[in-house]
Amino acid sequence: MWSVVAVALLPIAVVPSIVVSISDLLGIETPSNTILLASVSLLFATTVHLTYELSRVEARTQDLAEELALLRARLDMAAPAGTTD
């Protein structure tokens, strides 16, 4: 992901007037504010994406913990009474 961001920033580094054009198009007074807006937007999108992925991982961990508990219970019921781990 960060490689994509770096590649996307290359044209801006080579031709800085692109930022001025984008600023004029968006009605932003200074190009530095446009860069700040883009940076904050990227960080916000990254935060939302990582939060979504974390929720998915937590749900999967919960499912795996429940499955493990069921398998251990089934194994304990199937084991002879005299054996212990």
ABEGO torsion letter per residue (X at the ends): XAAAAAAAAAAAAABAAAAAAAAAAAGBABAAAAAAAAAAAAAAAAAAAAAAAAAAAAAAAAAAAAAAAAAAAAAAAABBAABBX
